[in-house]
Amino acid sequence: MLASAYGKRIYVSETATGKALAMLEEHPDSITALAFSPDRKKLATADGTWTVRLWEISTGKYIRSLTGHPGAVNALAFSPDSKTLASAGGTLRIWDITTGELRHAPDKDLGSINRICFSPDGNLLATGGGWDFTGHLWDVNTGNLLKSLKSHTGEIRDIAFSPDGHTLAIASADKTLTLWDVNTRSLRSRFPAYVDKEKMLRTKDRRKTYDVSAVKFSQDGERLVIASRAGTLHFYDVKIGQYSPTYLDIKK
């Protein structure tokens, strides 16, 4: 399934056929974030009213609203077991999906989070983005901040846990990536975001290179795929600490 937002409406479609499965009732304001639960039963949405809403995918019916954010909600993520939802903007909220109860509301200004993800075992949560250029690692069960991951000089563009949960990758607008050891919460390595920065595609201005927009681990955890805002994909071998000499230009 695919969920897409346009203005105040959300459409759910079947990817194999393109058939429309449901159109959720109109939101009171423009959609700012959405996320499927891993068990494919629920959809979480957020809009400009700073409210998170839960929907039943099979019927398109509204379940409940989750309120408690003092500002915009920019990112949503379900835990791997689909029982917990994290929502974030300038603040972080952790919810019990079954009851709708707010489990944790850390008292910390996080500088407009735009990326959040759970560790594979669901016990940790990583957040990043905004003006502080810092990633944060949280204990999901207590809501406590475990570590502020400070190494970048630009906005956090994306974050990703390795499949085994031992490594966290952070991609930044400063055109670098960092790899963190989750167990020791220490910086493992830092490297440029592209195969060759000099050959990186440039804007017409030619003084500005595009920054990284997304990062993901391969299923075996041995490679990183890094996407740039110039429409290129780069492949990094985590074991040997080197890029593949080739990259894909997906605009061609």
RAFENJO-V233974 format. One record per residue. N is the residue number from 1. RES is the residue in one small letter. SS is DSSP state (A for helix, B for strand, O for the rest). NEAR is the number of other C-alpha atoms within 12 Angstrom. Layout:
BEGIN
n->{N,N}
res->{RES,RES}
ss->{SS,SS}
near->{NEAR,NEAR}
END
This chain:
BEGIN
n->{1,2,3,4,5,6,7,8,9,10,11,12,13,14,15,16,17,18,19,20,21,22,23,24,25,26,27,28,29,30,31,32,33,34,35,36,37,38,39,40,41,42,43,44,45,46,47,48,49,50,51,52,53,54,55,56,57,58,59,60,61,62,63,64,65,66,67,68,69,70,71,72,73,74,75,76,77,78,79,80,81,82,83,84,85,86,87,88,89,90,91,92,93,94,95,96,97,98,99,100,101,102,103,104,105,106,107,108,109,110,111,112,113,114,115,116,117,118,119,120,121,122,123,124,125,126,127,128,129,130,131,132,133,134,135,136,137,138,139,140,141,142,143,144,145,146,147,148,149,150,151,152,153,154,155,156,157,158,159,160,161,162,163,164,165,166,167,168,169,170,171,172,173,174,175,176,177,178,179,180,181,182,183,184,185,186,187,188,189,190,191,192,193,194,195,196,197,198,199,200,201,202,203,204,205,206,207,208,209,210,211,212,213,214,215,216,217,218,219,220,221,222,223,224,225,226,227,228,229,230,231,232,233,234,235,236,237,238,239,240,241,242,243,244,245,246,247,248,249,250,251,252}
res->{m,l,a,s,a,y,g,k,r,i,y,v,s,e,t,a,t,g,k,a,l,a,m,l,e,e,h,p,d,s,i,t,a,l,a,f,s,p,d,r,k,k,l,a,t,a,d,g,t,w,t,v,r,l,w,e,i,s,t,g,k,y,i,r,s,l,t,g,h,p,g,a,v,n,a,l,a,f,s,p,d,s,k,t,l,a,s,a,g,g,t,l,r,i,w,d,i,t,t,g,e,l,r,h,a,p,d,k,d,l,g,s,i,n,r,i,c,f,s,p,d,g,n,l,l,a,t,g,g,g,w,d,f,t,g,h,l,w,d,v,n,t,g,n,l,l,k,s,l,k,s,h,t,g,e,i,r,d,i,a,f,s,p,d,g,h,t,l,a,i,a,s,a,d,k,t,l,t,l,w,d,v,n,t,r,s,l,r,s,r,f,p,a,y,v,d,k,e,k,m,l,r,t,k,d,r,r,k,t,y,d,v,s,a,v,k,f,s,q,d,g,e,r,l,v,i,a,s,r,a,g,t,l,h,f,y,d,v,k,i,g,q,y,s,p,t,y,l,d,i,k,k}
ss->{O,B,B,B,B,B,O,O,B,B,B,B,B,O,O,O,O,O,O,B,B,B,B,O,O,O,O,O,O,O,B,B,B,B,B,B,O,O,O,O,O,B,B,B,B,B,B,O,O,O,O,B,B,B,B,B,O,O,O,O,B,B,B,B,B,B,O,O,O,O,O,O,B,B,B,B,B,B,O,O,O,O,O,B,B,B,B,B,B,O,O,B,B,B,B,B,O,O,O,O,O,B,B,B,O,O,O,O,O,O,O,O,O,O,B,B,B,B,O,O,O,O,O,B,B,B,B,B,O,O,O,O,O,B,B,B,B,B,B,O,O,O,O,O,B,B,B,B,B,B,O,O,O,O,O,B,B,B,B,B,B,O,O,O,O,O,B,B,B,B,B,B,O,O,O,B,B,B,B,B,B,O,O,O,O,B,B,B,B,B,B,B,O,O,O,O,A,A,A,O,O,B,O,O,O,O,O,O,B,O,O,B,B,B,B,B,B,O,O,O,O,O,B,B,B,B,B,B,O,O,O,B,B,B,B,B,B,O,O,O,O,B,B,O,O,O,O,B,B,O,O,O}
near->{25,24,33,27,27,20,18,23,25,35,29,32,22,17,13,10,10,14,15,19,22,27,27,32,22,22,28,19,23,24,34,35,40,37,39,31,29,23,18,22,24,34,42,46,51,41,37,24,26,32,35,46,42,38,33,25,32,20,17,26,20,24,24,21,26,33,26,29,33,21,27,31,40,40,38,42,42,41,33,24,23,27,26,38,45,53,54,49,38,32,34,46,47,39,36,24,33,18,16,25,21,25,27,29,29,27,15,21,23,33,28,32,40,37,42,44,42,37,33,26,21,28,25,38,45,50,53,45,39,30,23,25,31,36,48,43,40,35,26,34,21,17,26,25,26,25,24,25,34,26,29,31,23,26,34,44,41,42,42,42,37,32,24,21,27,23,35,47,51,54,46,44,33,27,35,34,45,39,38,34,23,32,18,15,25,23,25,23,22,25,27,30,42,41,30,21,20,15,16,31,28,19,14,10,9,12,11,18,25,29,35,37,34,33,38,34,31,20,15,15,23,22,26,40,35,42,35,38,29,27,24,31,32,36,29,33,21,30,14,12,21,23,25,21,15,17,24,22,17,13,11,7}
END
